[in-house]
């Protein structure tokens, strides 16, 4: 499994006004490392290292060198500024190569079913990620799903996804992942279209004053 190594330092000045702004001004990001039967540690990492992790892909194994001591972790969350989209905080979870982890893995569709060209079917990607359990070095970045054999009458459910060896599905097996839909034809039927094209007919004098189906006399 691919591993990305980053440098980190213990974060100082927690709770001090302006400390976080100073960290971000230096193109660094405040973060926390937790789990692994250890106390959480507040750290600082470089924005460049976080970008390297993001580029490597989801569920990438990270080796954090914290003040000379190394430990393995996964990124659990990266928070972004709502306006500037800059990274403002990161959460790392310590992991062990021996332990199994419950993680979310993205699903990537590959291929084009024949019914798309033949019938104009539309691919509807319903479930875009699944939850799995696996040891750290078996966790995939993503799972590629070949939808070429799909037909209009047969979609794909989570339980039908072929998982890598050592990866266990936690998502409901009956959860729909992808299916083909036929676009609705909004063209009116010939009879309805013809009726719609006919101009409205004026009320005939022979109908005036006659009772309707409920026995009420029509008003002149």
C-alpha atoms as an extended CHARMM CRD file, in Angstrom:
* protein
*
       220  EXT
         1         1  UNK       CA              0.0000000000        0.0000000000        0.0000000000  PROA      1               0.0000000000
         2         2  UNK       CA              1.2220000000        3.4910000000       -0.8570000000  PROA      2               0.0000000000
         3         3  UNK       CA              2.4700000000        5.4990000000        2.0900000000  PROA      3               0.0000000000
         4         4  UNK       CA              2.9700000000        9.2480000000        2.3340000000  PROA      4               0.0000000000
         5         5  UNK       CA              5.4330000000       10.6470000000        4.8740000000  PROA      5               0.0000000000
         6         6  UNK       CA              4.8890000000       14.0810000000        6.3970000000  PROA      6               0.0000000000
         7         7  UNK       CA              6.4820000000       16.2330000000        9.0620000000  PROA      7               0.0000000000
         8         8  UNK       CA              4.5700000000       17.6050000000       12.0470000000  PROA      8               0.0000000000
         9         9  UNK       CA              5.3320000000       19.5680000000       15.1830000000  PROA      9               0.0000000000
        10        10  UNK       CA              3.4770000000       19.8660000000       18.4640000000  PROA      10              0.0000000000
        11        11  UNK       CA              1.1670000000       22.8800000000       18.3750000000  PROA      11              0.0000000000
        12        12  UNK       CA              1.9410000000       25.5710000000       20.8980000000  PROA      12              0.0000000000
        13        13  UNK       CA             -0.1830000000       28.4570000000       22.0970000000  PROA      13              0.0000000000
        14        14  UNK       CA             -3.4850000000       26.5690000000       22.1500000000  PROA      14              0.0000000000
        15        15  UNK       CA             -6.2190000000       28.9560000000       23.2230000000  PROA      15              0.0000000000
        16        16  UNK       CA             -4.0260000000       32.0180000000       22.7090000000  PROA      16              0.0000000000
        17        17  UNK       CA             -5.7330000000       34.7090000000       20.6500000000  PROA      17              0.0000000000
        18        18  UNK       CA             -4.2530000000       35.0120000000       17.1870000000  PROA      18              0.0000000000
        19        19  UNK       CA             -2.2610000000       31.7450000000       17.3800000000  PROA      19              0.0000000000
        20        20  UNK       CA             -4.2970000000       29.9710000000       14.6790000000  PROA      20              0.0000000000
        21        21  UNK       CA             -4.1340000000       32.9840000000       12.3810000000  PROA      21              0.0000000000
        22        22  UNK       CA             -0.3620000000       33.0120000000       12.7490000000  PROA      22              0.0000000000
        23        23  UNK       CA             -0.1310000000       29.3070000000       11.8890000000  PROA      23              0.0000000000
        24        24  UNK       CA             -2.2120000000       29.7650000000        8.7380000000  PROA      24              0.0000000000
        25        25  UNK       CA             -0.2680000000       32.8640000000        7.7490000000  PROA      25              0.0000000000
        26        26  UNK       CA              2.8280000000       30.6380000000        7.6560000000  PROA      26              0.0000000000
        27        27  UNK       CA              1.0200000000       28.2880000000        5.1980000000  PROA      27              0.0000000000
        28        28  UNK       CA              0.6040000000       25.6750000000        7.8920000000  PROA      28              0.0000000000
        29        29  UNK       CA             -2.5490000000       23.9300000000        9.0950000000  PROA      29              0.0000000000
        30        30  UNK       CA             -3.5520000000       23.1090000000       12.6820000000  PROA      30              0.0000000000
        31        31  UNK       CA             -4.4670000000       19.4480000000       13.1560000000  PROA      31              0.0000000000
        32        32  UNK       CA             -5.0810000000       16.7590000000       15.7410000000  PROA      32              0.0000000000
        33        33  UNK       CA             -3.9490000000       13.1300000000       15.9490000000  PROA      33              0.0000000000
        34        34  UNK       CA             -6.1050000000       10.7780000000       18.0130000000  PROA      34              0.0000000000
        35        35  UNK       CA             -6.7980000000        7.0900000000       18.6440000000  PROA      35              0.0000000000
        36        36  UNK       CA             -4.4180000000        4.2070000000       19.0850000000  PROA      36              0.0000000000
        37        37  UNK       CA             -4.9680000000        4.0800000000       22.8610000000  PROA      37              0.0000000000
        38        38  UNK       CA             -3.0220000000        7.3170000000       23.2230000000  PROA      38              0.0000000000
        39        39  UNK       CA             -3.9780000000       10.8250000000       24.2200000000  PROA      39              0.0000000000
        40        40  UNK       CA             -4.9110000000       13.1800000000       21.3720000000  PROA      40              0.0000000000
        41        41  UNK       CA             -2.0720000000       15.3960000000       20.1810000000  PROA      41              0.0000000000
        42        42  UNK       CA             -2.5310000000       18.8950000000       18.7680000000  PROA      42              0.0000000000
        43        43  UNK       CA             -0.0910000000       19.3520000000       15.9100000000  PROA      43              0.0000000000
        44        44  UNK       CA              0.7890000000       21.5890000000       13.0010000000  PROA      44              0.0000000000
        45        45  UNK       CA              1.4490000000       20.3390000000        9.4670000000  PROA      45              0.0000000000
        46        46  UNK       CA              2.3130000000       22.1600000000        6.2860000000  PROA      46              0.0000000000
        47        47  UNK       CA             -0.3850000000       22.8840000000        3.7130000000  PROA      47              0.0000000000
        48        48  UNK       CA              1.9740000000       21.4250000000        1.1160000000  PROA      48              0.0000000000
        49        49  UNK       CA              2.0440000000       18.0680000000        2.9280000000  PROA      49              0.0000000000
        50        50  UNK       CA             -1.7580000000       18.0000000000        3.1300000000  PROA      50              0.0000000000
        51        51  UNK       CA             -1.9960000000       18.6870000000       -0.6040000000  PROA      51              0.0000000000
        52        52  UNK       CA              0.3670000000       15.7650000000       -1.1540000000  PROA      52              0.0000000000
        53        53  UNK       CA             -1.9640000000       13.5130000000        0.8590000000  PROA      53              0.0000000000
        54        54  UNK       CA             -5.0340000000       14.6590000000       -1.0490000000  PROA      54              0.0000000000
        55        55  UNK       CA             -3.2980000000       14.0240000000       -4.3630000000  PROA      55              0.0000000000
        56        56  UNK       CA             -2.3680000000       10.4890000000       -3.2420000000  PROA      56              0.0000000000
        57        57  UNK       CA             -6.0550000000        9.6320000000       -2.8310000000  PROA      57              0.0000000000
        58        58  UNK       CA             -8.5920000000        8.7450000000       -0.1760000000  PROA      58              0.0000000000
        59        59  UNK       CA             -7.5290000000        6.2900000000        2.5570000000  PROA      59              0.0000000000
        60        60  UNK       CA             -3.8330000000        6.8230000000        1.8950000000  PROA      60              0.0000000000
        61        61  UNK       CA             -1.6220000000        5.5420000000        4.7190000000  PROA      61              0.0000000000
        62        62  UNK       CA              0.3050000000        8.3970000000        6.3100000000  PROA      62              0.0000000000
        63        63  UNK       CA              3.5160000000        8.2340000000        8.2970000000  PROA      63              0.0000000000
        64        64  UNK       CA              3.6390000000       11.2350000000       10.6100000000  PROA      64              0.0000000000
        65        65  UNK       CA              7.0570000000       12.2600000000       11.8990000000  PROA      65              0.0000000000
        66        66  UNK       CA              6.0990000000       14.1470000000       15.0450000000  PROA      66              0.0000000000
        67        67  UNK       CA              9.1280000000       15.6760000000       16.7180000000  PROA      67              0.0000000000
        68        68  UNK       CA             11.2250000000       12.6930000000       15.6160000000  PROA      68              0.0000000000
        69        69  UNK       CA              8.7240000000        9.9830000000       16.6570000000  PROA      69              0.0000000000
        70        70  UNK       CA              6.9190000000        8.2440000000       13.7970000000  PROA      70              0.0000000000
        71        71  UNK       CA              3.3990000000        6.8350000000       13.8190000000  PROA      71              0.0000000000
        72        72  UNK       CA              0.9200000000        5.6710000000       11.1820000000  PROA      72              0.0000000000
        73        73  UNK       CA             -2.4140000000        7.3780000000       10.5780000000  PROA      73              0.0000000000
        74        74  UNK       CA             -5.2710000000        7.9380000000        8.1540000000  PROA      74              0.0000000000
        75        75  UNK       CA             -6.8930000000       11.2780000000        7.3800000000  PROA      75              0.0000000000
        76        76  UNK       CA            -10.4190000000       11.3000000000        8.7980000000  PROA      76              0.0000000000
        77        77  UNK       CA            -11.3590000000       14.8380000000        7.8110000000  PROA      77              0.0000000000
        78        78  UNK       CA             -9.9630000000       18.0040000000        6.2860000000  PROA      78              0.0000000000
        79        79  UNK       CA            -11.9550000000       21.1760000000        6.9110000000  PROA      79              0.0000000000
        80        80  UNK       CA            -12.0220000000       24.0430000000        4.4280000000  PROA      80              0.0000000000
        81        81  UNK       CA            -12.8060000000       27.7420000000        4.7460000000  PROA      81              0.0000000000
        82        82  UNK       CA            -16.3350000000       28.3460000000        3.3810000000  PROA      82              0.0000000000
        83        83  UNK       CA            -15.2490000000       31.3810000000        1.3470000000  PROA      83              0.0000000000
        84        84  UNK       CA            -11.5950000000       30.9550000000        0.3870000000  PROA      84              0.0000000000
        85        85  UNK       CA            -11.6840000000       27.1270000000        0.2660000000  PROA      85              0.0000000000
        86        86  UNK       CA             -8.3300000000       27.1040000000        2.0760000000  PROA      86              0.0000000000
        87        87  UNK       CA             -7.5670000000       24.1700000000        4.3840000000  PROA      87              0.0000000000
        88        88  UNK       CA             -8.1350000000       25.2590000000        7.9960000000  PROA      88              0.0000000000
        89        89  UNK       CA             -7.9450000000       22.0300000000       10.0260000000  PROA      89              0.0000000000
        90        90  UNK       CA             -7.1950000000       18.3150000000        9.6810000000  PROA      90              0.0000000000
        91        91  UNK       CA             -8.0160000000       15.2280000000       11.7380000000  PROA      91              0.0000000000
        92        92  UNK       CA             -5.7100000000       12.1890000000       11.7180000000  PROA      92              0.0000000000
        93        93  UNK       CA             -6.5460000000        8.8140000000       13.2610000000  PROA      93              0.0000000000
        94        94  UNK       CA             -3.7280000000        6.5870000000       14.4480000000  PROA      94              0.0000000000
        95        95  UNK       CA             -3.7940000000        3.0860000000       12.9610000000  PROA      95              0.0000000000
        96        96  UNK       CA             -2.0480000000       -0.2420000000       13.3670000000  PROA      96              0.0000000000
        97        97  UNK       CA             -1.1010000000       -2.4810000000       10.4670000000  PROA      97              0.0000000000
        98        98  UNK       CA             -2.6470000000       -5.4050000000       12.3800000000  PROA      98              0.0000000000
        99        99  UNK       CA             -6.0290000000       -3.8740000000       13.1480000000  PROA      99              0.0000000000
       100       100  UNK       CA             -9.0670000000       -3.7490000000       10.8860000000  PROA      100             0.0000000000
       101       101  UNK       CA            -10.6000000000       -0.3800000000       10.1050000000  PROA      101             0.0000000000
       102       102  UNK       CA            -14.1030000000        0.6720000000        9.0520000000  PROA      102             0.0000000000
       103       103  UNK       CA            -13.7180000000        3.1860000000        6.2320000000  PROA      103             0.0000000000
       104       104  UNK       CA            -15.6820000000        4.7260000000        3.3770000000  PROA      104             0.0000000000
       105       105  UNK       CA            -14.4160000000        4.0250000000       -0.1400000000  PROA      105             0.0000000000
       106       106  UNK       CA            -15.4830000000        5.9120000000       -3.3010000000  PROA      106             0.0000000000
       107       107  UNK       CA            -17.0480000000        4.0220000000       -6.2160000000  PROA      107             0.0000000000
       108       108  UNK       CA            -15.8600000000        4.8300000000       -9.7330000000  PROA      108             0.0000000000
       109       109  UNK       CA            -17.9310000000        3.7310000000      -12.7340000000  PROA      109             0.0000000000
       110       110  UNK       CA            -16.1690000000        2.4550000000      -15.8240000000  PROA      110             0.0000000000
       111       111  UNK       CA            -17.5270000000        1.4760000000      -19.2460000000  PROA      111             0.0000000000
       112       112  UNK       CA            -20.7140000000        2.2620000000      -21.1850000000  PROA      112             0.0000000000
       113       113  UNK       CA            -23.6790000000       -0.1480000000      -21.4140000000  PROA      113             0.0000000000
       114       114  UNK       CA            -24.9570000000       -0.9180000000      -24.9230000000  PROA      114             0.0000000000
       115       115  UNK       CA            -28.4680000000        0.2160000000      -23.9480000000  PROA      115             0.0000000000
       116       116  UNK       CA            -27.2080000000        3.7980000000      -23.6070000000  PROA      116             0.0000000000
       117       117  UNK       CA            -26.6030000000        4.0340000000      -27.3580000000  PROA      117             0.0000000000
       118       118  UNK       CA            -29.3910000000        1.6870000000      -28.4280000000  PROA      118             0.0000000000
       119       119  UNK       CA            -32.2560000000        3.0830000000      -26.3470000000  PROA      119             0.0000000000
       120       120  UNK       CA            -30.9370000000        6.4050000000      -25.0780000000  PROA      120             0.0000000000
       121       121  UNK       CA            -30.7880000000        5.0530000000      -21.5170000000  PROA      121             0.0000000000
       122       122  UNK       CA            -29.4280000000        7.3440000000      -18.8140000000  PROA      122             0.0000000000
       123       123  UNK       CA            -26.9000000000        6.1110000000      -16.2420000000  PROA      123             0.0000000000
       124       124  UNK       CA            -28.0990000000        6.9600000000      -12.7240000000  PROA      124             0.0000000000
       125       125  UNK       CA            -25.2700000000        6.6520000000      -10.1750000000  PROA      125             0.0000000000
       126       126  UNK       CA            -27.1690000000        6.3420000000       -6.8840000000  PROA      126             0.0000000000
       127       127  UNK       CA            -24.5630000000        5.1770000000       -4.3700000000  PROA      127             0.0000000000
       128       128  UNK       CA            -21.2130000000        6.8880000000       -4.8220000000  PROA      128             0.0000000000
       129       129  UNK       CA            -19.3270000000        5.3110000000       -1.9110000000  PROA      129             0.0000000000
       130       130  UNK       CA            -19.5680000000        2.2320000000        0.2730000000  PROA      130             0.0000000000
       131       131  UNK       CA            -18.4270000000        1.3820000000        3.7750000000  PROA      131             0.0000000000
       132       132  UNK       CA            -15.9850000000       -1.5030000000        4.1340000000  PROA      132             0.0000000000
       133       133  UNK       CA            -13.8350000000       -3.1580000000        6.7780000000  PROA      133             0.0000000000
       134       134  UNK       CA            -10.2520000000       -4.2180000000        6.1560000000  PROA      134             0.0000000000
       135       135  UNK       CA             -6.7520000000       -4.1930000000        7.5990000000  PROA      135             0.0000000000
       136       136  UNK       CA             -4.9570000000       -0.9420000000        6.8500000000  PROA      136             0.0000000000
       137       137  UNK       CA             -2.7410000000       -2.2240000000        4.0520000000  PROA      137             0.0000000000
       138       138  UNK       CA             -5.7610000000       -3.7220000000        2.2290000000  PROA      138             0.0000000000
       139       139  UNK       CA             -7.9180000000       -0.5890000000        2.1990000000  PROA      139             0.0000000000
       140       140  UNK       CA             -8.3960000000        0.5860000000       -1.4160000000  PROA      140             0.0000000000
       141       141  UNK       CA             -8.3350000000        4.2390000000       -2.5190000000  PROA      141             0.0000000000
       142       142  UNK       CA            -11.3880000000        3.5490000000       -4.6720000000  PROA      142             0.0000000000
       143       143  UNK       CA            -13.3180000000        0.6390000000       -6.1530000000  PROA      143             0.0000000000
       144       144  UNK       CA            -13.7790000000        0.5490000000       -9.9210000000  PROA      144             0.0000000000
       145       145  UNK       CA            -17.1130000000       -0.8460000000      -11.0730000000  PROA      145             0.0000000000
       146       146  UNK       CA            -17.4240000000       -2.0110000000      -14.7000000000  PROA      146             0.0000000000
       147       147  UNK       CA            -20.9790000000       -1.2210000000      -15.8260000000  PROA      147             0.0000000000
       148       148  UNK       CA            -20.5300000000       -2.2980000000      -19.4520000000  PROA      148             0.0000000000
       149       149  UNK       CA            -22.6770000000       -5.4700000000      -19.0590000000  PROA      149             0.0000000000
       150       150  UNK       CA            -25.5770000000       -3.5600000000      -17.4660000000  PROA      150             0.0000000000
       151       151  UNK       CA            -28.9990000000       -3.5340000000      -19.1240000000  PROA      151             0.0000000000
       152       152  UNK       CA            -32.1530000000       -1.5020000000      -18.5500000000  PROA      152             0.0000000000
       153       153  UNK       CA            -33.7680000000       -4.3560000000      -16.6480000000  PROA      153             0.0000000000
       154       154  UNK       CA            -30.7850000000       -5.1760000000      -14.4350000000  PROA      154             0.0000000000
       155       155  UNK       CA            -29.1100000000       -2.6600000000      -12.1040000000  PROA      155             0.0000000000
       156       156  UNK       CA            -26.2460000000       -3.2700000000       -9.6860000000  PROA      156             0.0000000000
       157       157  UNK       CA            -26.6120000000       -3.5150000000       -5.9080000000  PROA      157             0.0000000000
       158       158  UNK       CA            -23.8890000000       -3.1050000000       -3.2920000000  PROA      158             0.0000000000
       159       159  UNK       CA            -23.7300000000       -6.8430000000       -2.6240000000  PROA      159             0.0000000000
       160       160  UNK       CA            -22.8340000000       -7.4850000000       -6.2810000000  PROA      160             0.0000000000
       161       161  UNK       CA            -19.6720000000       -5.3830000000       -6.1970000000  PROA      161             0.0000000000
       162       162  UNK       CA            -16.5030000000       -7.4240000000       -6.4600000000  PROA      162             0.0000000000
       163       163  UNK       CA            -14.2880000000       -6.3290000000       -3.5730000000  PROA      163             0.0000000000
       164       164  UNK       CA            -10.5050000000       -6.7410000000       -3.2830000000  PROA      164             0.0000000000
       165       165  UNK       CA             -9.2670000000       -9.6750000000       -1.2320000000  PROA      165             0.0000000000
       166       166  UNK       CA             -9.4860000000       -9.0520000000        2.4890000000  PROA      166             0.0000000000
       167       167  UNK       CA            -12.1200000000       -6.2990000000        2.1560000000  PROA      167             0.0000000000
       168       168  UNK       CA            -15.5240000000       -6.8630000000        3.8070000000  PROA      168             0.0000000000
       169       169  UNK       CA            -18.6750000000       -4.9820000000        2.8030000000  PROA      169             0.0000000000
       170       170  UNK       CA            -20.5050000000       -3.1450000000        5.6050000000  PROA      170             0.0000000000
       171       171  UNK       CA            -23.0280000000       -1.2730000000        3.4510000000  PROA      171             0.0000000000
       172       172  UNK       CA            -26.4420000000       -2.9280000000        3.0470000000  PROA      172             0.0000000000
       173       173  UNK       CA            -26.1020000000       -5.5490000000        0.3020000000  PROA      173             0.0000000000
       174       174  UNK       CA            -29.4980000000       -4.5780000000       -1.1030000000  PROA      174             0.0000000000
       175       175  UNK       CA            -28.5740000000       -0.9070000000       -1.4870000000  PROA      175             0.0000000000
       176       176  UNK       CA            -28.8990000000        0.1390000000       -5.1740000000  PROA      176             0.0000000000
       177       177  UNK       CA            -25.6610000000        1.4470000000       -6.6400000000  PROA      177             0.0000000000
       178       178  UNK       CA            -26.4040000000        2.1900000000      -10.2860000000  PROA      178             0.0000000000
       179       179  UNK       CA            -29.1470000000        1.5350000000      -12.8140000000  PROA      179             0.0000000000
       180       180  UNK       CA            -30.2430000000        2.6230000000      -16.2720000000  PROA      180             0.0000000000
       181       181  UNK       CA            -33.2940000000        4.8230000000      -16.7390000000  PROA      181             0.0000000000
       182       182  UNK       CA            -35.2910000000        5.4650000000      -19.9090000000  PROA      182             0.0000000000
       183       183  UNK       CA            -35.8740000000        9.1870000000      -20.5000000000  PROA      183             0.0000000000
       184       184  UNK       CA            -39.5360000000       10.1800000000      -20.3820000000  PROA      184             0.0000000000
       185       185  UNK       CA            -41.1900000000       11.0660000000      -23.6830000000  PROA      185             0.0000000000
       186       186  UNK       CA            -43.0380000000       14.3450000000      -23.1910000000  PROA      186             0.0000000000
       187       187  UNK       CA            -44.5070000000       14.3150000000      -26.7260000000  PROA      187             0.0000000000
       188       188  UNK       CA            -48.3400000000       14.2570000000      -26.4480000000  PROA      188             0.0000000000
       189       189  UNK       CA            -50.2980000000       11.4160000000      -28.0150000000  PROA      189             0.0000000000
       190       190  UNK       CA            -51.6280000000       12.1710000000      -31.5540000000  PROA      190             0.0000000000
       191       191  UNK       CA            -55.2760000000       12.4100000000      -30.4300000000  PROA      191             0.0000000000
       192       192  UNK       CA            -54.4200000000       14.6860000000      -27.5140000000  PROA      192             0.0000000000
       193       193  UNK       CA            -52.2210000000       16.8580000000      -29.7260000000  PROA      193             0.0000000000
       194       194  UNK       CA            -54.9710000000       17.1990000000      -32.3120000000  PROA      194             0.0000000000
       195       195  UNK       CA            -57.4900000000       18.1980000000      -29.6510000000  PROA      195             0.0000000000
       196       196  UNK       CA            -55.0960000000       20.7580000000      -28.2450000000  PROA      196             0.0000000000
       197       197  UNK       CA            -54.7270000000       22.3400000000      -31.7020000000  PROA      197             0.0000000000
       198       198  UNK       CA            -58.5100000000       22.8340000000      -32.1400000000  PROA      198             0.0000000000
       199       199  UNK       CA            -59.7930000000       26.3380000000      -31.3400000000  PROA      199             0.0000000000
       200       200  UNK       CA            -62.3110000000       26.6500000000      -28.5220000000  PROA      200             0.0000000000
       201       201  UNK       CA            -65.9250000000       26.3550000000      -29.7880000000  PROA      201             0.0000000000
       202       202  UNK       CA            -68.4700000000       29.0570000000      -28.8030000000  PROA      202             0.0000000000
       203       203  UNK       CA            -71.4240000000       27.9410000000      -26.7350000000  PROA      203             0.0000000000
       204       204  UNK       CA            -74.3600000000       26.9030000000      -28.9050000000  PROA      204             0.0000000000
       205       205  UNK       CA            -77.7150000000       28.5820000000      -28.3270000000  PROA      205             0.0000000000
       206       206  UNK       CA            -79.2980000000       25.1460000000      -28.2710000000  PROA      206             0.0000000000
       207       207  UNK       CA            -77.4030000000       24.3380000000      -25.0810000000  PROA      207             0.0000000000
       208       208  UNK       CA            -78.3620000000       27.5030000000      -23.2370000000  PROA      208             0.0000000000
       209       209  UNK       CA            -80.9000000000       27.0270000000      -20.5080000000  PROA      209             0.0000000000
       210       210  UNK       CA            -80.5610000000       23.2220000000      -20.5310000000  PROA      210             0.0000000000
       211       211  UNK       CA            -79.9810000000       21.3420000000      -17.3370000000  PROA      211             0.0000000000
       212       212  UNK       CA            -76.5790000000       19.9290000000      -16.6550000000  PROA      212             0.0000000000
       213       213  UNK       CA            -75.9850000000       16.3700000000      -15.4020000000  PROA      213             0.0000000000
       214       214  UNK       CA            -76.7920000000       17.4360000000      -11.8510000000  PROA      214             0.0000000000
       215       215  UNK       CA            -80.0920000000       19.0610000000      -12.8500000000  PROA      215             0.0000000000
       216       216  UNK       CA            -78.9350000000       22.6690000000      -12.5590000000  PROA      216             0.0000000000
       217       217  UNK       CA            -80.0810000000       25.1160000000      -15.2030000000  PROA      217             0.0000000000
       218       218  UNK       CA            -77.2160000000       26.7200000000      -17.0510000000  PROA      218             0.0000000000
       219       219  UNK       CA            -77.1210000000       30.4830000000      -16.6230000000  PROA      219             0.0000000000
       220       220  UNK       CA            -77.5380000000       32.6840000000      -19.6970000000  PROA      220             0.0000000000
